[in-house]
Amino acid sequence: MLRWIVFIAIYVMLGYYSLQAIKTASRFPWVYYSFMALGLLVLGNFVYQFTFGDNDGSVLNRPRSYAFGLLIAMLTFEIITIIFLFSEDIFRLISAGIQKVFGSSTEFSLPARRRFLSMMAMGIAAIPFSALLYGMYRGKYNFQVLTYDLEFEDLPDAFHNYQITQISDIHSGSFDNRKKIEYAVNLINEQESDVILFTGDMVNNMALEMEPWKALFSTLRAKDGKFSILGNHDYGDYVQWETPSLKEQNLNALKDMQDEMGFDLLLNEHRYLQKGKDKLALLGVENWGRGGFKKAGDLKKAVEGIEKNDFKILMSHDPSHWEDVVIHDDYHYHLTLSGHTHGMQFGIEIPGWVKWSPVKWRYKYWAGIYEELGQYINVNRGFGFLGYPGRVGIWPEISVIRLKKKGLV
């Protein structure tokens, strides 16, 4: 209860302070009354969803997710506005002090706020505010097909121009627009890749989240099949289960569902993809993440029965596994496919110019292709979304990777 009181008090103070810019910029009372009403509505919805709203046992269900997103948008607007107001207030205090000490008046009087600065503050604050709203209602379904060509000296000849489609982080429990998801599934099929690889986090928390989408994702097709692994959210670790057996049943239900959809789920194991006499080793490990994330991935177990010189593609959900374990392993893993980061669902990307997201402070390898010690990783930006119910600048991704043998055309 105390945390709610402190949170509400801080939110109200931020709102009141930022309201001063609106009062300075506008002479119409209805404008700042509307701002106050909007702020209170966002706050009221957030408090309601996290206290009296539907609780399915998860931290962020869909209504809570939207309440959280609207709160973030509102706070972003207020904080940016306050930065300008605070800077001006420091100047006003200094000016008033100088006037009192050296001026003709003995009264301490603050200069009036400048209307131009308040308007500029709100104009700048409106940019991320609008972007966050756009991300919630349009950006989260702005699917992008990103294509990469990777060359290898030792790729088996028969796999030259072999095409992989990678998807990751479906997070089906967040979906709210069937037509957009149908479009994305069709977009995956239109790539006509040799194989489809899914690198974890099919759901947010519970297997039942995938039930409405099972038939749709069953329509995914590739000549050499569909393979999958588990991500950290697939284990149900972020839900309060009544008994351990219910949690285990949930995981088993998700495994069965993947099988029903035609995915070959790799649990610290491998398969060989064969073309004539040439073969390619496909490995999949369970989730292994740095810090407090589950470490069920067992690379040594997955590689049992594989020759050291085999060409290897590894599916591992969290890219920290690649950084901490894979690239330093005795075996050479030519290509690792990961996801997990979502690119934080927020950032700026201009190909060839800028690639930035706050998630880079947490993950060194957070989006796209990287190479270390002659080994590649692709970190997929994710198909779905979680937490903030949108995407800004870091769009949902369908990765298409073409393997090429050096020297062959």
VENLINVEN-V403846 format. One record per residue. RES is the residue in one small letter. OMEGA is omega in whole degrees, 0 to 359 (none if undefined). D_CENTER is the distance of its C-alpha to the mean C-alpha in whole Angstrom. Layout:
res	omega	d_center
RES	OMEGA	D_CENTER
RES	OMEGA	D_CENTER
//
This chain:
res	omega	d_center
m	180	31
l	180	31
r	178	27
w	180	27
i	180	30
v	180	29
f	181	26
i	180	28
a	179	30
i	180	28
y	181	26
v	179	29
m	178	31
l	179	28
g	180	28
y	180	32
y	181	32
s	177	30
l	180	32
q	178	35
a	180	33
i	178	34
k	179	37
t	186	38
a	185	37
s	177	38
r	185	41
f	182	40
p	183	40
w	181	38
v	182	35
y	171	34
y	178	35
s	178	32
f	179	30
m	181	31
a	179	31
l	180	27
g	180	26
l	178	28
l	179	27
v	179	23
l	181	24
g	179	26
n	180	24
f	181	21
v	181	24
y	184	25
q	183	22
f	176	22
t	185	26
f	183	27
g	179	25
d	180	24
n	179	23
d	180	22
g	181	21
s	181	18
v	184	16
l	170	14
n	187	16
r	178	15
p	179	18
r	180	17
s	179	13
y	176	15
a	178	18
f	180	15
g	179	13
l	178	17
l	179	18
i	179	16
a	181	17
m	180	20
l	178	20
t	178	19
f	184	22
e	184	24
i	179	23
i	177	24
t	182	27
i	178	28
i	178	28
f	181	30
l	181	32
f	178	33
s	179	33
e	181	36
d	176	37
i	178	38
f	180	40
r	179	42
l	179	43
i	180	44
s	179	46
a	179	48
g	179	49
i	181	50
q	180	52
k	183	53
v	187	55
f	183	56
g	181	56
s	181	59
s	178	58
t	180	57
e	175	55
f	186	51
s	180	49
l	173	46
p	179	45
a	176	44
r	179	40
r	183	40
r	182	39
f	182	37
l	178	35
s	179	34
m	178	33
m	179	31
a	181	29
m	179	28
g	179	28
i	180	25
a	181	23
a	182	23
i	178	21
p	178	18
f	179	19
s	180	19
a	180	16
l	176	14
l	177	16
y	180	16
g	181	12
m	188	13
y	179	16
r	188	15
g	184	12
k	178	10
y	179	13
n	188	13
f	180	13
q	173	14
v	180	16
l	186	16
t	179	20
y	172	21
d	180	24
l	181	25
e	180	29
f	178	30
e	189	34
d	176	34
l	177	32
p	186	35
d	185	36
a	181	36
f	174	32
h	184	32
n	175	30
y	187	28
q	180	25
i	168	22
t	178	19
q	169	16
i	183	13
s	171	10
d	178	8
i	179	10
h	187	10
s	180	13
g	180	14
s	186	12
f	177	14
d	180	17
n	186	18
r	182	20
k	180	21
k	180	18
i	175	17
e	177	20
y	182	20
a	178	17
v	176	19
n	180	22
l	177	20
i	181	19
n	180	23
e	180	24
q	178	23
e	181	26
s	179	25
d	183	27
v	175	24
i	181	21
l	179	18
f	190	16
t	164	14
g	185	13
d	176	11
m	181	13
v	173	13
n	185	12
n	190	15
m	181	18
a	183	20
l	178	21
e	182	18
m	185	18
e	180	22
p	186	22
w	186	20
k	181	22
a	181	25
l	182	22
f	173	20
s	181	24
t	175	25
l	184	23
r	175	25
a	187	26
k	183	29
d	173	29
g	181	26
k	182	23
f	184	22
s	172	19
i	178	18
l	172	16
g	185	13
n	182	13
h	185	13
d	184	15
y	181	18
g	184	18
d	185	18
y	178	17
v	176	19
q	180	23
w	180	25
e	179	29
t	176	30
p	182	29
s	177	30
l	177	28
k	179	25
e	177	26
q	179	27
n	180	24
l	179	22
n	178	25
a	179	25
l	177	21
k	180	23
d	181	26
m	178	24
q	177	22
d	179	26
e	180	27
m	178	24
g	178	26
f	172	23
d	184	25
l	181	23
l	182	23
l	184	24
n	181	25
e	184	27
h	172	28
r	173	29
y	171	31
l	189	31
q	171	34
k	185	36
g	179	39
k	181	40
d	179	37
k	180	34
l	182	30
a	177	29
l	182	26
l	175	24
g	179	22
v	173	21
e	186	20
n	173	17
w	182	18
g	179	16
r	177	17
g	185	18
g	181	18
f	181	16
k	178	18
k	179	20
a	181	22
g	181	22
d	184	25
l	181	25
k	179	29
k	182	29
a	186	27
v	180	30
e	180	33
g	178	35
i	177	33
e	183	36
k	182	35
n	177	35
d	172	33
f	191	30
k	170	27
i	184	24
l	171	21
m	180	18
s	192	17
h	188	13
d	182	12
p	176	14
s	175	15
h	178	18
w	182	19
e	188	19
d	189	21
v	194	23
v	187	23
i	179	24
h	181	27
d	179	28
d	178	32
y	179	30
h	179	29
y	189	26
h	183	26
l	173	22
t	179	19
l	183	16
s	176	13
g	168	9
h	189	7
t	186	6
h	189	3
g	184	5
m	181	4
q	181	4
f	178	8
g	180	10
i	177	14
e	171	14
i	186	18
p	180	19
g	184	22
w	187	22
v	172	18
k	186	15
w	171	14
s	177	11
p	182	11
v	179	9
k	177	12
w	178	14
r	183	13
y	178	12
k	179	15
y	191	14
w	178	10
a	175	10
g	185	13
i	174	17
y	177	19
e	175	22
e	176	24
l	178	27
g	180	28
q	183	24
y	168	21
i	168	18
n	176	15
v	181	11
n	183	10
r	175	7
g	180	6
f	183	9
g	183	8
f	183	6
l	181	6
g	172	8
y	188	9
p	181	10
g	176	9
r	178	8
v	176	10
g	177	11
i	191	8
w	177	9
p	193	9
e	166	11
i	183	14
s	173	15
v	184	19
i	177	21
r	177	25
l	181	27
k	176	30
k	180	33
k	178	34
g	177	38
l	180	37
v	none	37
//
